[in-house]
């Protein structure tokens, strides 16, 4: 029983990690559909259903979007 608990905890993601993965997946879809240069951070946030995006959230999203581009290469 203790071993199973350890395995579950090992694969649990933080809220930030979950959001980052969502941003990467959404960014990849939008980049493929509209192109990198035509996709804004606001487009990514809107596609995720996020309203009232602040600068810190945009900075995190930008970093995740850069990762998405690297994964497409």
Secondary structure, 3 states (H helix, E strand, C coil): CHHHHHHHHHHCCCHHHHHHHHHHHHHHHHHHHHCCCCCCHHHHHHHCCCCCCCHHHHHHHHHHHHHHHHHHC
